[in-house]
Amino acid sequence: MMTPTIHAGLAERWMKFSLMEQLGNVGSEVGRTIRAHTSGNGTRFNQAFARALELFDMTIADPRWRGPRRREICRAREEFCRLFFDESVSAHSAAGLERYFLHFAVAANGQRAPRP
């Protein structure tokens, strides 16, 4: 049984995004998840967490990212999950993970063609 797609219609377009664009978008959902968790909003947290995992999984499934790239994406997904389910994780880990993804968002923004 397949899990319902949260980002309907995105899977095909997702494979056309650069790695920077994919991880920048993953980072947006990571940030939303962290903010919802920090504010104690369980409904928003669950929704954002599911969306982030779906984006992680689509990125991991992209055949262009093999070897070290895929391992790093898998490691980032693991650290993201640890933030919320491993009591030994430092309180500063969330900020570090947000900083990690911010670099991808900035790089993706720099890749875009300037608007006329």
Secondary structure, DSSP 8 states (H G I E B T S, - for coil): -----SSTTHHHHHTTS-HHHHHHHHHHHHHHHHHHHHHT-HHHHHHHHHHHHHHHHHHHH-TT--HHHHHHHHHHHHHHHHHHH-TTS-TTHHHHHHHHHHHHHHHHHHHS----
